[in-house]
Amino acid sequence: MSKPDELLVDIAALVESGHSNQMSLTVVACGAVITGRLAPESVWRQRVSEVLADSDRLSDFSAMFTAASDKEGPPRHLHFHVARILQGTVGIPETGGMYRVAIEDVSAWTIGDFSYSDH
């Protein structure tokens, strides 16, 4: 297990403490490039719960995302919303998605999100 980047942990902690969802970040994790905005875990969980609740087949999973996190210590995950996995010049999904990335899996990162074009 690698040691998480302390600066990235600090960024995640600031997002968590400020309950802001405006911090844009791009990371490389396990070879995938993910770009989008960070959200506090509670906001991310609520949004995922809402999406699942609206699904006929997945609504049973909704409640597990509304449970409060009782984890102590620094954040261990980045919670992206309005995020895309970049594949060449295409961002998947086009509308943006919700991703949870373990900070220890991030091998590179930069502030901001990447624009892309599917033309």
Buried (B, 14 or more C-beta within 10 A) or exposed (E): EEEBBEEBBEBBEEBBEEEBBEBBBBBBBEEEBBBBBBBBBBBBBBBBBEBBBEEEEEEEBBEEBBEEEEEEEEBEBBBBBBBBBBEEEBBEEEEBBBBEBEBBBBEEBEEEBBEBEEE
